[in-house]
Amino acid sequence: MSFTIGRRAALMGAAALGVARPALAAGSVTAAIYPGAWEEAFREHVAPVLKRQHGIDLEMQGLFAVDQVAKFAASRGAPPFDCFVLDPGPRITAIERGQFERFDANRLANKAQLPDGMADEWGVATGAQVVGIAYNPKKLPRPTGWDDLLKDPWVSKLGLTGFGTTFGTVSLIELAKAFGGSETNVEPVFTELKKVLGKIAAVGAPAAMPGLFQQGQCDIMYTNTQTVTTLKDRGVDIEFVAPRTGAVSFITTLHIAKGSPAVDNAYKYIDAAISQPVQKALSEAPYFFVPVNKGVALNASLPMRSLDEMSRFVTHDWAKINPLRAGWIDRFNREMAK
């Protein structure tokens, strides 16, 4: 596996990008982190380990991936945080813009616990994502492929979201491919969606979909296994389906910001995040992360028994997708909003 195993790209607003970094003590590290479950999970499980083992305080800035890249770009050589957490698309953008320190995985005590290909010269994996179709088995028959989403009886129960997240982008690419498109040609998905738009149950923001599913306003959607397991843990009737063309997988990675004044502490933070005890805790309720540490057993609900099986899943070339994605996002918002 490698980081070409292609999550979030929503904007938090310009105000968030202008927040200055507070002064921190020498025994601190500042990490950008996805708001919501990621921030809660790292505060609960990573921060205490870092403090107990190294005496380092973890400060976090809740920022989605594109905001991290934009905020760093606006910092003019004064890094607003020491570590990034990114999905494949923003990761490539940050590499192209020279926003990372070169990464030495040999400085990680837990390096040997990572599968091959989970660390490179820019950073290290911290979690895996598996994307496919989720449906309510008490209300719908089991779908078999992406194209089923736009057919009866599934289309009238579909929760549709756009290209603003990594899981949304890869799902819509796969849906386009089912109708003759490709990784860089999503025209078929717009054509087919327009034909059935009046039938679709809900069109909304990615963050709204789990709630709409739980409320019964939609009974099928594309999402990741983490969302499915979380809803199932709450008692929701939901099952994950790997489409016949294969589930999609990608890796979320940690990186050290260029010019960070706390590089040593950043390595200790990253090492704590990939350690077996932390990865095991993150993989359990209520967070259900897909672990990247080989010493942690995968949840039985996942469509694989080991991380090595992810090499069979569908991946994407984000160097090709990135230049097109902003246009796709804008077009989806204009043409699909109900």
N, C-alpha and C positions, 0 to 999 in steps of 0.2 A: 504494500500500500504506500501511497505518497499523498502529498497535500493536493494533488490534482483531484483527489476525492472531494469533489465539490460539495446565514440564517438571518439574519435580520438586516433590514435596510431602511427602516422607517425613520423619518426625521423628527427630532424632538424640538426643533425650532431654533431660530437664530440666537435667541437669548442664552440658551445653554452653551453655545459655542464661545461666548465671550466671557465666561466665568473664569476668573484668575485662579491659579493654583495657590492654596494657602501654604504658608511656611510650615514645614514639618521638622520634627526632631530627627537626629541622625539615626535613631533606631526605628525608622518608619519606612514604609514603601506605599506609593499610591498606585492603585490599579484601576484602569477603566474596566467597567463591568456592565453587562447587559442589565437594564432595570428589570425588576420583577423577580422571577424565580431564581435567576442566576445570582443576583445581588443578595437575596435572602440566603441562598444555599452557601455562598462563599463566606458570608458574615457568620453563619452558624457553624460551618465546618472547617474552612480554611484559616480564618483569622485566629481562632483559639490555638490551632496547631502551630502556626507561625509564631505566636506570642510565647507559647510554652517551650518550644524547642529552641528558639533563637532570640527571644526578647524583642521581637520586631512587631510594631503596631501596623496593622493593615488599614489604610484609608482607601475608600472606594469612591469613584465617580460614576454614577449611573449614566451610561451613554450607549446608544445603539452603535452598530459598527460604522456606518457612514459618518456619524457625528464624531467618532473618535478620529477618523482620518481628517475630517474637516477642522476639528479643533486643534489638532497638532499642526496642520498647515497654517493656521492663523496665529500660532504661538511665536513665530519668528525666532526660533532657536532657543526658546525657553520652554522645554517640554512640560505640558500641563499635567502629565502623569508619567509613571515609570514603565507601565506595562499596558499593552493592548490585549484585548480578546476579540478575535475576528473570525468571520466565515470566509470562504475561499475568494469571493469577488473583492471585497474590501481589502483582504490580505494582499492580493496582487496589486491593487492600486497603491497601497502603502509601500510595497517593495519598489514599485516604479518611481515613487516620489522620494525614496531614500529616507523613510521614516523609522527604520529599525536599526538597532545595533546588530552587528554580526553575532550569531548565536553559537555558543560552544556547549553542546549537549554533554560533553565530558565533565562539566561542572555540576551536573545533576547526580546526586547520590542514587536516585531512582531510575536512571537511564535504562538499566538492564531490564526493568519491569515493563518497558514499552515494546510493542511489536516493531519489527523492522519497518522503516519508512515513516515513523511517527515523529521524527526530529530531523531538522535540516539546518542549513546555515542561517536561517532567519527565525526559527522558532520551534515550538514543540506542540504536539496535540494535547488537548485537555479534555476533549469529549467528542464522541462520534454522533452523527445524525443519520437516521434512516427514515426515508420519506416514502409514503405510499397512500393508499386509500383507507379511510376509516368510515364505517357504516354501522347503523343500528340493525342487528340481525333479527330483532323482533318486528321490524317494520318493513324491511327490504330483503330481497334475495341477495346472496353474495355476488358482488361484481367480480369480473375476472380481468378487466383491462381498463386503461385510461378512457378508451372510447365509450365504455358503458356509462360514464358520467353524463354524457349528452344524449342518452337514450332513455326511453320509458322502461321501467318505472322510476329509474334513479334521478333523471334530470329534474323532475318536479319536486324532489327532496334535496336538491344540491345546494350546499353553501359555497359560494364562489368568492374568491379573493384574488388580488392581482399580483403584480411582479415586485411588490415592495419588500418582500422577504425572500430569503434564499429558498425556503421550502416552496413558496408560491411560484417563484421563477422556474425552478426545476420541474415542478408539476405541470405548469402550463407549457413548458418546452416539450415534455413528454406527451402531453395531450396534442400538441401541434404535430409531433412526429407520428402519432396514431392516424392523422389525416393527411399524411404526405409531407409534412414540414421537416425541419431539421433544427439543430442546435442554434443556428443563426437565422432561421426563417420561421417565424411564428405567425405568418399571415394566415395559415389555415385555422389556427385557433380562434382568431378574430372572426373569420368567415363563419365557422361553425357555431361559435357562441351567439352571433347575431341571429342565427336561425332559430335558436331556442331560448333567447334571453327572456321572453315573456313567460316561459314556463318555470324558470329557475326560482327556487324557494327564497334564497337570500343572497344578496351581494353586499359585502361589507369589508371592514378592515380585518386584517389577520388576527389581531388580538380579540376581536369580537366572536370569532367562529366557535371556539370551545363553549362559550356561554350560550350561543344560539343553538348549538347541538344539544347541550344539556337541557335547554328549555323546550326542545322538540321543534324549533322553528326550521331546522334542517336535520336530515337524517343520514347524510353522506357528505364527505368533504375530503380534500387532500390535506395531509398534515404529517407530522413526524410521530414516531413511536412514543416519544416522551409525553406528548399531549394525550395520546390514546391511553397510556398506562395511568396517567394522572386522573383522567375522567373515569376510567374503570375503577380506580381506587375509591372514588367518590360514590360508587354505586350506579354509574351511568351504563346503560346497555350499549356497548361499543366494541367493535372488533377491528383489527388491522388486517389489511389485505396487501400482499405484495403483488402488483400487477403481473400479468403473464410475461411481459417484457422485462420484468425485474424491478425490485425496489431501487430507489435512488439513495446514494450515500454520499456524505461529505464530512469533513473534519473541521471542528472549531479549534483554533490555535491560540497560543499565548506568545507574545513577543515583547522584547525590551525596547523601549522608545529611544530613538537616537538622541544622544546628549543627556541621558538620564544621569542625575547626580547620585543615584542609589543603585548602581548596577549589581553590587554584591547582594544587597537586600532583595533585588528583583529576582535573582537566581534562586534565592532561598524561598521566596514566595512561589515561584513556579514549581520548584521541587516539592513543596508542601502540597500544591494543588494536584500533582500527579501521583502522590504517594498512595500506597495501598489502603491505609485506613480512611483517608479522605475520599478516595475514589469509591470505596465501598459505601461510605455514608451517603455520598451524592447519588449513588445508583439506587438507593432505597427510597421509600415513601418519606416525604411527599414530592420529591424532586425527580426521581427516576431518570437520571442522566445515563447515557450509554458510556460505560467506563472505557478508558484506554489503557489501564493498568492490567497486565496479564494475570495478576494475582487475584482479580475480582471476577467472580462468576457473573455471567450475563443473566438478565431477567428472563424467565421462561417465556414471557410474552413476545420476545424479540424474534424476528424471522431468521435468526442464525444462532448457532451454539458457540461460536468463537469469532473474534475480530478478524481472523484470517479469512473467514467466509465473505467479508465485505468486498474482497477483491473481485467477486462475481457480480457485484451490484453495478448499477448504472452510474457513471460519473460524467462530469461535464468540464469543458475547457473554458474557464472563466476569463482567460485572456481574450477570447473571442466574444464572450457574452457581454463583458463590461462595457465596451463602447456602444452597445445597442440597447442596454437595459433601461437607461433613462427615458429613451423614446418609447419603449414598451410601457413603462409605468405611466407616462403621460397619456398615451393613447388609451390604455385600459381605463384610466380614470375618466376620460372624456366620453368613451363609447359604451362602457359597461355600467356606469353608475345608474341606478334606478331611482 
